[in-house]
Amino acid sequence: MTTPDPPPARELLRTEGIRKTFPGVVALDGVDFDLRTGEVHVLLGENGAGKSTLIKVLSGTYRPDGGRVLREGKTVRIADAEAAEKLGIATIHQEFNLVPHLSIAENIFLGRQPRRLGLVDRKKMEADAKVLLDRVGVTAPPRTPVGKLGIAGRQMVEIAKALSLRTRVLIMDEPTAVLTAEEVNRLFGIVRKLRAEGVGIVFITHHLEEIPAIGDRVTVLRDGRSVGQVPADTPQEELVRLMVGRSIEQQYPRQTARAQQEAASAAPLLRVTGLRRQGAFENVSFEVRAGEVVGIAGLVGAGRTEVVRAVFGADGYDAGRVEVGGKRLPARDVWASHAAGLGLVPEDRKGQGLLPDASVSENLGLVTLREASRGGLVDRAGQRKAASRIADRLGVRMAGLDQHVRTLSGGNQQKVVIGKWLLANSRVLILDEPTRGIDVGAKVEIYQLINELTASGHAVLMISSDLPEVLGMSDRILVMSQGRIAGELTAREATQDAVMALAVGTSAPGTSEMEDSPRGH
């Protein structure tokens, strides 16, 4: 007996010539896109290419200025989120639309709770929620407050919520941005299951390696236009060329040998000796010299972020010392660190690095606000002039200095976070996950900026969970494991296998254990 062929895919959704403008900006300029039943269609493009605007048109947040949207061949008007839901279109945004103190079941059916005799039927609501949770592999009881779930768990609740709406079109905006490899595999399993059930999925990602693993087709946006539709197994080099309009000959433009040679004779700008905080990290010692990039690699939970926050003075430590330019810094004193020439770009740029509702100019001037004040009054003209200078230098794409920073793309937001420390003339810049959540074109711009900083005598201490990035941009790599520095690798010694061997606590050729005292080359 032969297995019957699956029904032919039919068109679920189509956009034709979608146009959307904002004051001074054409966000979408005639975008064509289509989605079929049972497929994952990847939407790819740099930050600012128009991806978010397009999905907001499809989810009812924005109304297009031109073009049309068709649902199963019929022109539709998506005036708001409710209209999108009625059409079977659900969107899972990067920032989840969940209420932390409410239960999983209450979040899934918020505003649509089943009722009996005028009261919420909690028994039915929780039973229905359990069916949906089983479908997406969530084992937590329906009564569990959402705030007690991790990021991956909350994402699955969002998917369950979408399925409760009988969704046929599911839009997923950067769903893997903050997930571990194990969580990504689990998510992909759910996506494949939904695809097999005939759901059409629009999948947005910056991780090019994910595309052949989960996608069927790829539409690439650039400058608000759809510039190509290709199979998901298209080589990364071609995807990059479509995204940025040029080939990137060298993803990591770091001239490591020259940087090492120049840094070898330089005095340490930053020296950390015997740093310890109980339960977080133990006996951490290292140096960072002028003109070099020192990378910190390790698995999630190895203590990397905890160490650099302590070095910067954002958190305390129990023992050890931090010196900048040979002078010891007091513990837990951010202003002293800033005055000594340290700057920290945190991994959570939105929550810790920016004031989202403030302007680009105001954000760029945050660190230098005290120095720009005289008699309690801020030199706003001077601050604005300095902000304009640094924004031009970094190539921040914006409508103007008064634009709210939350409306910038992720790559441009990151430039603003880095820019405020450049205005403060930081001698040592600590970058924690500097390219997380930004596209390949913006990444290269950040890498080039790092090179410019080190070429001018600054130093960079960089944490990254992107192993190719650490290998490509670091002159030396410190590998952390379970709160300790497991070893140090030169750029010549460093390979993915060597780094991972240290990270998981096994031996690797060409590596050496860190000594108790800090060491350079």
C-alpha positions, 0 to 999 in steps of 0.5 A: 500500500502506497502512502498518499501524496500530501495535498498540494500547497496552496497560497495562504497569504500574498502582498503585492506592491506594499508601500509604507512611509514615515516622515522622511523615511520610505520603510517599504517600497513596493514589497512582494511576498507570498506564503503557502500552506505547510512551509517556512518562508524566511524573511531576511534582511539587514536591520532597517531593511523593512522586515519589522514594518512588513510584519506590522502591516500583516499583524494590523499594527500599521496600515499600508500607504499602497499595495494590497494584502491577499488572504487565500486569493481575496484582498483583505484589509487588516485594520488592527490586531483583531482583524488579523486574528480573524484572518488566522494571522498571529505574530510572535514578536521579540518582546513577548505580549504576556502578563507575568503575574497571570497564569499560563492559561490566563495568558493564552485565553486573555480576553477570550476566557470561557464562561459558565453562568457569567463567570470564568470557567477556570476548569475548562480554561485550564483543560483547554490550555493543557491540550495546547501546552501538550501540543507545544511540549510545555510540561508546566501546569496551566496554573503556573504564573508566566513570570516563573518561566524562562525565555524558551517557556514563554515563547512556547506559551506565545505559540500555544496562544497563537494556536488557540486562535486557530492560526493558519499564518504564524509570524515569528520575529527573531524567535531564536535570538536569546535561546540556547542551542538545545532550546533552538532545537526544541523550537525547530521541532515545534515549527516542523510539527506546525508545518506538517499540520499545514500552518504557514510560517513567516520566520525572521532570523539573523542567524544564517546557519538556521535557514537551511535547517528550518526554511523552505524559501527565503525572501530578502529585503533591502532598503524597503524592497524585495530584492530576491526570492531563493531556496533555503539552501542558498549559500550564505555568501549569496544571501549576504550579497543579496542583503547588503548589495555587495560581497563581504570578502572578509567577515572579520576584518581583523589584522591579528598578527599586526595587532599582536606585534604592536600590543606586545610592547604596550603597557597593560591598560587594564589589569585584573588580579585574583578577582573573586565573588562567592558562587559567581567566579574565582581567582580571575586574572588577566591583562588587556593591552593598548591596541588589542582585542581580548575575547572572553569565550565560554558556555552560558553560565560560565561567569563571563558577564558577572566578571566584566560587570564586577570589573566595571564596578556595576557589581561588587566582588569579595577579593582581588583588584582591578587596575586601569593605567596602573591605578587601582579602582575601588570596588562597585564604583561605576563613576570611578571606572568611568573616570579612569577610562572604562566603558561597558556596553552591556549584553541587554542594550535595551534594558541596561544600555539605552533610555528607549523613549529618549532621543538619540542625542540624549542617549549619546550624552548620558555618560558625559552629562556630569562633565557637560554641566556647569552650576547645575546647568547642562551645556545642551548645545555642546552636548548636541554638537558632540552627539552629532559628531559621533553619530556621523562618525559611527554612521547611525542611520536615523531621521535626526538626533531627536528621533526616539532611540527605540525606533532605530534598528538594532544595529543602530541602537548598538552604535548609540550605546557604543557612541556614548562611551566613545564620547566619554573617551573610554580607553578600555571598552568592554563589549558584552555580546556586541553583535547579538540580534543585529544583521550581518552588515551591521556586524561588519560595521561594528567590527570595523569600529573595533579595529579603528578603536584599537588602531588608535591605542584603545583596548577592547575586552569582548564577550561573545557567544558567537564562537566564529566571532570570537575567533575572528576578532580576538588577538587573544582568547580567555576561555571561562568554565564554571567561574574560572579562566580555564585557559588562554589561547593566542589567535594562532592557537585558537580553533573552535575545538580548542576553545570548546575543549577548555569551555567544557573542562577537557584538555586541548593541544596548544593550550595552557592553564592560566597562572595565578598572576596575570600574564600578557603574551 
